[in-house]
Structure formats: structure tokens, C-alpha cells
Amino acid sequence: MMRKSSSIDPRDHTRLVLKYAISSRLLLITLISLWRSFLSPYDTSAFIYPGCLSSADANANADTDPQLLFPHVASALEGSIVWDSVYYVRIAQCGYEYEQSYAFFPLLPICISLLSRTVFAPLIPIIGHKAVLGLSGYVLNNIAFVFTALYIYRLSILILNDSEVALRASILFCFNPASVFYSSIYSESLYAVFSIVGLYNLLGHANNVATLCFALSGAARSNGMLNAGYFCFQAMHQAYDAIILKKHASLALPVVVSGAFRCFCIFIPFVSFQAYGYLNICRRHAEDEMIPWCRARIPLLYDHIQSHYWGVGFLKYFQVKQLPNFLLATPVLSLAICSIVYYVKLSPKVFFSLGLGAFPANKELFAYIIPPGTTGEPETPGSLEDETSSTLQDAQSLRQRKRFTKGWSTVRNVSLQSGNVSSEGRACLPVLVIPFILHTGFMAATAFLVMHVQVATRFLSASPLLYWFASHVMMTPSIAKRWGYFIWVYCASYILIGSLLFSNFYPFT
């Protein structure tokens, strides 16, 4: 039989996730501090910081207090701003000065600037403006990471209906191989927290909150726009339910219009940012003097920057000299492929039909995931409300639990034909997992074929599917010892190597 999660107090698991999340951040910060104290950075240019090109912001160019009270703290914070962190801090202080800086989306710089001008403003005379900007970025991202871990646990509970698998998945995320970027001044933390919180609210039928969160994830990173696909999946199923099952085609129109509007809202940050860049760069010149990309039919600044400055493009990275980077990305790409294959094989018919009409409409039961290697039938709930109340006891009132019974009701219920659960314990694929499979597959293909492939480690690090699969593998008696050991070694080695290389300005993912 499937393990019951109702006998375990969810508050204990929530506290445990919180403990691991905070501990992992303290570990990363400690490692970064140790590596920087023992080794000399490969590149010391982090300390070179010219004034802003524009004199509009007096605080950005003026030295508030040359005699800092804690110069060593200021030096340590300023020296830790390396790689892409330099761009984010520079944008927070001076705005978008150069064309290539538009590759970095505005949410993180805006948040850093706000924190430095409000909460941490009293520290400017003590450690300096740049150090305060760096401190603001570190605090912001580490707090965002903790919330991401908590919401990955809650999201996993909703979809997997197994608190043990959800707990292990959350712990795996806390020690994911891209951990160093979540504790640095990078956009991964903000993207992850808004994506996961958005998904949690989408499942809870809080569509407006989900739309806002997805839009903010798109303001943090360009791939945040892909979250619109979850609304497309929801609208597709609701339209199918209206047209095919309920035989009321008129009910499909408001569903489609609503879904399209929400997708448009998610695209707004990206489109607005591209328009902002176009106005700042292209409108400064006469039409005959414009940069070539400005004269394109669709002047897409982001595409131009990625191609021109970073050489990003389809198969452009397929070079012999890049083989070490392909090897660096092999573990996470392999994990992504294995997770996709595993969930698709649970029920290929459900996946390839996208869950539309895969089973008779008169036999609707929630399709649980049963870990491979276990046996027995999934539990049959008396009602969806009973099932929800037994799995959503962590920090939710009765009114909130009832709200979850409404969310994605068409999508959450999947019909089970007799024989879909075999003696080996292979369960039907839950329909809600399908958009996660498609999302992870698209991102993995993009990282492998288009991007600098080593970025795949952090590019895929916010995908819950990877942690769900790894959690199932580690809880399967027949393969847990071997593959569980490999997964933890992979995470630990990338945390150690990443904190060493990244913090000392050596190349790493």
C-alpha cells in the first residue's frame, strides 16, 4: 500500500525543511568565506569600480564617508561581487549604462536598490555604498531561497500526495548542485521563489496571485515567460471539459480568453523591458545611424545581446574546445532526461494525449504516484475534500483546504481503468505532472542546443521534476543505495567545487 502521510504532522516536516534550508545557506556562506580567505582570486578586478557614467544620482558617484568604520568588512563584501553579480550591483547603483547590461533583467537590481536605500541605508556610512548594495543582494537572495524550499515542499505535497517524497525532494533542493548561485547576487533565487509560489497558488485556484508571481519571475529571468505554459495547459483542459465532456462550447470561450489574458500579463515584463531598451538605445540615433538590430522588423534586444556578446545560438556551442563544459553539464542533463523518461513511462497514453480523454469519463479517481519498487493499489478517497484535508494540514485552515478542492478540479481528477496499477506498483501518470515534464524538457533542450551548456546546472535547478524523481529513486529499496549515494555525491561535489571556483573568480557553470 502507498504510505499514508496523514499520520505525520506536516508542521514537523515544515520545520525540518526550514532547518535544512537555513543550514544549507549558512554552509554555503561559510564555504565561500573560507575559500576566499585561503586562496587568492584569479581575477582581482572586482575591486575596480569606476563611478557611474551619469551624474544624476549623487549617492552613486560620491563617497559618502571615506573613513569607513569597518573597512575590512567593506573590502570583503566588495571583493565577493564577481561574475554576473558585478552587472546586477552596477545596474542597481547606476542603471542600464551599456548595451550588454540589458541581458540582466531588472527585478533583482530594483530590489537591491530599494533595500540599499531603505533597510540598509544606515550602513552606508559604515561600510560604503557598494558594500551595502552587495549585502542587500545577499540577504534578499538567501531569504528568497528559504521560501523557495518551503514552497517546493508544499507544492510537492499537493501533487505527489506523499509527505516523505515531498520532504526528501525539498531537502535535495536545499543542497542542489547550483546552490552557490542561490546564495550569490544572481537572479536564480528570485526566479525560483516566484515560479514555485506561483505554481502553488495556481493549484490553489488563486489564479490572480499566480499570474502576478509568474510575471515577476519573468521580470527576474527571461525563462520566467515559460510559466505561461501552465495557464495554457489549464485552459486547454478546461476548454476540453466544456466542449467534449459537458457539450457546452460556449463555456470554452471565457476560459480561452482568460487564459490568453493571463499569458499576456506574464509576457508584459519581458516586452516592456525590451521596449525600454529600444527607446534608450535606438532612439538616440537617426534612423540611418541605427544599430542593425534596431532596424529589424521585430527589434529584439535580448536576442541581439545573447548572440553578439555571448555567442548564444542554435548549435553555436558545439565545438571541440567546449567538451569540458558539456561534461560539466552532463549530470544535470542526464537527471533531467531520466526524470522525463520515468514519468512518461508511468503512463505513455496519458502523456501523449496530454491527459485529454485518455480514460473513460465515468471512472474518475485521483491518480497517485507510487514509488517504483513498492506494491499495492493506490488509496481510493471517499471524496476529493477528504483527500485534500488529509494532505494539506500544514499551515492551512479549513477554509483554505476547501479552496484547494476547487483548483484545477478538471485537471486534478484522472480516470483509472482497471489494471492501470500493476503488481510492480507502477501508477498512472498524474495529469498535473505533464506540464512539469514539458517545461523541464523544453528547458533541457534549450540548454543543450542553444545556450552555453554549462549553465544547464543552474538553469534547471528550479525544476521540481528533478527533485521528485531523485526523491523517488532514493526511496526505492532496490536501487536506493547505489543511486542515492551517487546523487548526494553529485550535489556535495558541485557545492564544494562551485563555492571554491565561483567565489575566487574561476569559471564554473
C-alpha positions in Angstrom: 0.0 0.0 0.0 1.0 3.6 -0.5 2.4 5.2 2.6 0.0 7.4 4.4 1.1 10.9 5.1 -1.8 11.8 7.4 -0.1 10.2 10.4 2.8 12.6 10.2 2.4 16.1 11.5 3.1 18.4 8.5 4.4 21.1 10.8 7.3 18.8 11.8 8.2 18.5 8.1 7.9 22.2 7.5 10.2 22.9 10.4 12.6 20.3 9.1 12.6 21.9 5.6 13.2 25.3 7.2 16.1 23.9 9.2 17.8 22.4 6.2 17.2 25.5 4.1 18.8 27.8 6.6 21.6 25.3 7.4 22.5 24.9 3.7 22.7 28.7 3.2 24.9 29.1 6.3 27.1 26.2 4.9 27.4 28.0 1.5 28.3 31.3 3.1 30.9 29.7 5.3 32.5 27.8 2.4 32.6 30.9 0.3 34.3 32.8 3.2 36.8 30.1 3.8 37.8 29.7 0.2 38.3 33.4 -0.2 40.4 33.6 2.9 42.6 30.7 1.9 43.0 31.4 -1.8 43.8 34.4 -3.9 41.1 35.3 -6.5 42.1 34.5 -10.1 40.9 38.0 -11.1 41.0 40.9 -8.7 39.1 43.3 -10.9 36.1 43.2 -8.6 37.8 45.9 -6.6 38.0 48.2 -9.6 34.7 50.1 -9.6 34.6 53.4 -11.6 31.8 55.9 -10.9 28.6 55.9 -12.8 28.6 57.5 -16.3 25.6 59.6 -15.3 25.8 62.1 -12.5 22.1 62.0 -11.9 22.5 60.0 -8.7 24.8 61.8 -6.3 25.0 58.8 -4.0 26.2 56.6 -6.8 29.3 58.8 -7.5 30.0 60.4 -4.2 32.0 58.7 -1.5 29.7 59.1 1.5 32.4 58.6 4.1 36.0 57.9 3.0 36.8 56.9 6.6 34.7 53.8 6.8 34.3 52.3 10.3 34.7 48.7 9.1 36.9 48.8 6.0 37.7 45.1 6.2 34.0 44.2 6.0 33.6 46.6 3.2 36.5 45.1 1.3 35.2 41.5 1.8 31.8 42.4 0.6 33.0 44.3 -2.4 35.5 41.6 -3.3 32.8 38.9 -3.3 30.9 40.7 -6.1 32.1 38.6 -9.0 30.9 37.4 -12.4 27.4 38.4 -13.2 27.0 39.9 -9.7 29.0 42.8 -11.0 26.3 43.6 -13.5 23.5 43.4 -11.1 25.2 45.6 -8.5 26.2 48.1 -11.2 22.7 48.3 -12.6 21.2 48.7 -9.1 23.6 51.7 -8.5 23.9 53.3 -11.9 21.1 51.9 -14.1 21.5 50.5 -17.5 24.6 52.2 -18.9 25.8 49.8 -21.6 24.0 47.7 -24.2 25.2 44.4 -22.8 23.8 45.2 -19.4 20.3 44.7 -20.8 20.9 41.0 -20.7 20.2 41.2 -17.0 16.6 41.6 -16.1 15.5 44.4 -13.8 13.8 42.7 -10.8 16.9 41.9 -8.9 18.6 45.3 -9.4 15.4 47.1 -8.4 15.0 45.0 -5.2 18.7 45.6 -4.3 18.4 49.3 -4.9 15.2 49.5 -2.7 16.8 47.6 0.1 20.0 49.7 0.0 18.0 52.9 0.1 15.7 51.8 2.9 16.5 48.9 5.3 20.3 49.0 4.9 20.7 52.7 4.2 22.1 53.4 7.8 25.0 51.1 6.9 26.3 53.2 4.0 28.5 55.4 6.2 29.8 52.3 7.9 30.8 50.0 5.1 30.2 52.1 1.9 27.6 52.2 -0.8 28.8 49.3 -3.0 29.2 47.0 0.0 25.6 47.8 1.1 24.4 47.0 -2.4 26.2 43.7 -2.2 24.8 43.0 1.3 21.3 43.8 0.1 21.7 41.3 -2.7 23.0 38.5 -0.5 20.2 39.0 2.2 17.5 39.1 -0.5 18.5 36.0 -2.3 19.2 33.9 0.7 15.8 34.7 2.2 14.1 34.0 -1.2 15.9 30.6 -1.3 14.4 29.6 2.1 10.9 30.5 0.9 11.5 28.5 -2.3 12.4 25.4 -0.3 9.3 25.7 1.9 7.0 26.1 -1.1 8.6 23.3 -3.0 7.6 21.1 -0.1 4.0 22.4 -0.2 3.8 22.1 -3.9 5.1 18.5 -3.8 2.5 17.6 -1.2 -0.2 18.8 -3.4 0.9 16.9 -6.5 2.6 13.8 -5.1 0.3 13.3 -2.0 3.3 11.8 -0.2 4.9 13.8 2.6 8.1 11.7 2.7 8.8 12.1 -1.0 8.0 15.8 -0.7 10.3 16.2 2.3 13.2 14.5 0.5 12.7 16.5 -2.6 12.8 19.7 -0.6 16.0 18.7 1.1 17.6 17.8 -2.2 16.7 21.3 -3.4 18.4 22.8 -0.3 21.6 21.1 -1.4 21.2 21.3 -5.1 24.4 21.5 -7.3 23.7 25.1 -8.2 23.5 26.2 -4.6 26.3 28.7 -4.8 24.2 30.9 -7.2 21.2 30.9 -4.8 23.5 32.5 -2.2 25.2 34.9 -4.5 23.9 38.0 -6.3 22.3 36.1 -9.1 18.7 36.0 -10.3 18.1 32.3 -9.6 16.6 32.8 -6.2 14.0 35.4 -7.2 13.1 33.4 -10.3 12.7 30.2 -8.3 10.6 31.7 -5.5 8.1 33.4 -7.7 7.9 30.4 -10.0 7.2 27.9 -7.2 4.9 30.2 -5.3 3.0 30.9 -8.5 2.6 27.2 -9.1 1.4 26.6 -5.6 -1.2 29.3 -5.9 -2.3 28.1 -9.4 -3.1 24.7 -7.9 -4.9 26.5 -5.1 -7.2 28.3 -7.6 -5.6 31.7 -6.7 -5.1 32.5 -10.4 -4.6 36.2 -9.9 -1.8 35.6 -7.4 -0.3 33.0 -9.7 -0.3 35.4 -12.6 1.4 38.1 -10.6 4.1 35.6 -9.4 4.7 34.3 -12.9 5.0 37.9 -14.2 7.6 38.7 -11.5 9.5 35.5 -12.4 9.7 36.8 -15.9 11.0 40.1 -14.6 13.8 38.2 -12.9 14.8 35.9 -15.8 13.7 35.6 -19.4 12.7 31.9 -18.9 10.1 33.1 -16.5 7.9 33.6 -19.5 7.7 29.8 -19.9 5.5 29.7 -16.8 2.7 30.9 -19.1 2.6 27.4 -20.3 0.9 26.2 -17.1 -2.0 28.5 -17.7 -2.2 27.3 -21.3 -2.3 23.7 -20.0 -5.1 24.7 -17.5 -7.1 26.5 -20.2 -6.7 23.6 -22.6 -8.2 21.1 -20.1 -11.0 23.4 -19.0 -11.9 24.1 -22.7 -11.8 20.3 -23.4 -14.1 19.7 -20.4 -16.6 22.4 -21.6 -16.7 21.3 -25.3 -16.2 17.5 -25.1 -17.5 16.4 -21.7 -20.1 19.0 -20.9 -21.1 19.6 -24.5 -21.3 23.4 -23.9 -18.9 25.0 -26.4 -19.9 28.5 -25.2 -18.3 27.8 -21.9 -14.9 27.4 -23.6 -14.7 31.0 -24.9 -14.3 32.7 -21.5 -11.8 30.0 -20.4 -9.6 30.6 -23.5 -9.9 34.4 -23.3 -9.0 34.3 -19.6 -6.0 32.1 -20.3 -4.8 34.3 -23.1 -5.1 37.4 -21.0 -3.1 35.8 -18.1 -0.4 34.7 -20.5 -0.3 38.3 -21.9 0.2 39.6 -18.3 3.1 37.2 -17.8 4.8 38.4 -21.0 4.4 42.1 -20.1 7.6 42.4 -18.1 9.7 41.0 -20.9 8.0 43.1 -23.6 8.2 46.2 -21.5 11.9 45.7 -20.8 12.6 45.2 -24.5 10.7 48.4 -25.3 12.7 50.2 -22.6 16.0 49.1 -24.1 14.9 50.0 -27.6 13.9 53.5 -26.5 17.2 54.1 -24.6 19.5 52.7 -27.3 17.9 53.1 -30.7 16.0 56.4 -30.3 19.2 58.2 -29.6 20.3 58.0 -33.2 18.8 59.0 -36.5 17.2 56.1 -38.5 20.1 55.8 -40.9 22.6 55.6 -38.0 20.7 53.0 -36.0 22.4 49.7 -35.0 21.3 46.9 -37.3 19.1 45.2 -34.7 17.2 48.4 -34.2 16.1 48.4 -37.8 14.8 44.8 -37.6 11.1 44.2 -38.1 10.9 43.0 -34.6 13.8 44.7 -32.8 14.5 42.2 -30.0 17.3 43.5 -27.9 17.7 40.4 -25.7 18.3 38.1 -28.7 20.9 40.5 -30.1 22.8 40.7 -26.9 22.9 37.0 -26.3 24.1 36.4 -29.8 26.5 39.3 -30.2 28.2 39.4 -26.8 27.9 35.8 -25.5 27.7 33.8 -28.8 24.5 32.2 -27.8 22.7 30.5 -30.7 21.5 27.2 -32.1 24.4 24.7 -32.1 26.9 27.5 -31.8 28.4 25.9 -28.7 29.1 22.6 -30.4 32.9 22.9 -30.5 35.6 20.6 -29.5 37.1 23.1 -27.1 33.8 23.1 -25.2 33.8 19.4 -24.4 34.8 20.1 -20.7 31.7 22.3 -20.4 29.5 19.6 -21.9 30.9 17.1 -19.3 30.2 19.6 -16.5 26.6 19.8 -17.6 26.2 16.0 -18.2 25.0 15.1 -14.7 22.1 17.6 -14.6 21.1 16.9 -18.2 21.1 13.2 -17.5 19.0 13.7 -14.4 16.5 15.7 -16.4 16.3 13.1 -19.2 15.8 10.3 -16.7 13.1 12.1 -14.8 11.2 12.8 -18.0 11.5 9.2 -19.2 10.4 7.9 -15.8 7.3 9.9 -15.6 6.3 9.4 -19.2 6.8 5.6 -18.8 4.3 5.6 -15.9 1.6 6.1 -18.4 2.6 6.9 -22.0 -1.0 7.1 -23.1 -1.8 9.8 -20.6 1.3 11.8 -21.5 1.0 11.7 -25.3 -2.7 12.6 -25.1 -1.8 15.4 -22.7 -4.3 13.9 -20.3 -7.2 14.7 -22.7 -9.7 11.8 -23.0 -7.2 9.2 -22.0 -9.7 7.3 -19.9 -13.5 6.9 -19.8 -15.2 9.9 -18.2 -17.3 7.8 -15.8 -14.4 6.5 -13.8 -12.7 9.5 -12.2 -10.1 8.9 -9.4 -7.1 10.8 -8.4 -4.0 9.1 -9.9 -1.3 8.9 -7.3 2.3 8.4 -7.9 3.5 5.2 -6.3 7.3 5.0 -5.9 8.9 2.3 -8.1 9.5 -0.9 -6.3 6.5 -0.7 -4.0 3.4 -2.8 -4.4 -0.3 -2.4 -3.9 -3.1 -0.3 -5.1 -3.5 3.5 -4.5 -5.8 4.6 -1.9 -9.3 5.4 -3.1 -10.6 8.6 -1.4 -14.2 8.9 -0.4 -14.2 12.4 -1.7 -11.8 15.0 -3.0 -12.4 17.1 0.1 -11.4 14.1 2.4 -8.3 13.5 0.3 -7.3 17.2 0.4 -7.9 17.6 4.1 -5.6 14.7 4.9 -2.7 16.1 2.9 -3.0 19.9 3.4 -2.7 20.2 7.2 0.5 22.2 7.1 -0.5 25.8 7.9 -3.9 25.8 6.2 -7.2 26.4 7.7 -10.4 24.5 6.8 -11.4 27.4 4.5 -8.1 27.2 2.7 -8.3 23.5 2.3 -11.7 23.8 0.7 -10.2 26.3 -1.7 -7.7 23.7 -2.9 -10.5 21.3 -3.7 -11.6 23.8 -6.4 -8.3 24.5 -8.0 -7.8 22.7 -11.3 -10.6 20.3 -10.5 -10.9 19.3 -14.1 -7.2 18.6 -14.4 -6.6 17.0 -11.0 -9.1 14.2 -11.5 -7.9 11.4 -13.7 -9.8 8.3 -14.6 -8.2 5.0 -13.9 -9.0 2.0 -15.9 -8.8 -1.4 -14.3 -5.3 -2.7 -14.4 -3.5 0.6 -14.6 -1.7 -0.1 -11.4 0.4 -3.2 -11.9 1.7 -5.6 -9.4 5.0 -3.8 -9.5 3.3 -0.7 -8.2 3.5 1.4 -11.4 0.7 4.0 -11.2 -1.0 6.1 -13.8 0.7 9.4 -14.6 -1.0 12.2 -12.7 -2.1 14.7 -15.3 -0.7 17.6 -13.3 2.8 16.3 -13.8 2.6 16.7 -17.6 3.2 20.4 -17.8 6.3 19.9 -15.5 7.6 17.3 -17.9 7.1 19.6 -20.9 8.6 22.6 -19.1 11.7 20.6 -18.0 12.1 19.0 -21.4 12.0 22.3 -23.2 14.5 23.9 -20.8 16.9 21.0 -21.1 16.8 21.0 -24.9 17.4 24.8 -24.9 20.3 24.5 -22.5 21.9 21.7 -24.6 21.3 23.0 -28.1 21.2 26.8 -27.8 22.8 28.1 -24.6 26.3 27.8 -23.1 25.7 24.2 -21.9 27.4 24.5 -18.6 24.7 27.0 -17.5 22.3 24.0 -17.5 23.2 23.2 -13.9 21.6 26.4 -12.6 19.2 26.8 -15.5 17.4 23.5 -14.5 18.0 23.8 -10.7 14.5 25.2 -10.1 12.7 22.4 -11.8 10.7 20.4 -9.2 10.5 17.4 -11.5 14.2 16.6 -11.0 13.9 16.5 -7.2 10.7 14.5 -7.3 12.4 11.9 -9.5 15.6 11.8 -7.4 13.4 11.5 -4.3 11.6 8.5 -5.7 14.8 6.9 -6.7 16.3 7.3 -3.3 13.3 5.8 -1.7 13.2 2.7 -3.9 14.7 -0.2 -2.0 16.2 -2.0 -5.0 18.3 1.0 -6.3 18.3 3.5 -3.4 21.7 2.6 -2.0 23.6 2.9 -5.3 21.8 5.9 -7.0 21.1 7.7 -3.7 24.8 7.7 -3.0 25.6 9.0 -6.5 23.0 11.8 -6.2 24.3 13.0 -2.9 28.0 12.8 -4.1 27.0 14.8 -7.1 25.3 17.5 -5.1 28.1 17.7 -2.5 30.9 17.8 -5.0 29.3 20.6 -7.0 28.6 22.6 -3.8 32.3 22.3 -2.8 33.8 22.8 -6.2 31.3 25.6 -7.1 31.9 27.5 -3.9 35.6 27.2 -4.4 35.8 28.2 -8.1 32.9 30.7 -8.3 33.9 32.7 -5.2 37.5 33.1 -6.4 36.5 34.2 -9.9 37.3 30.8 -11.6 34.9 29.6 -14.3 32.0 27.4 -13.1 28.7 26.7 -14.8 
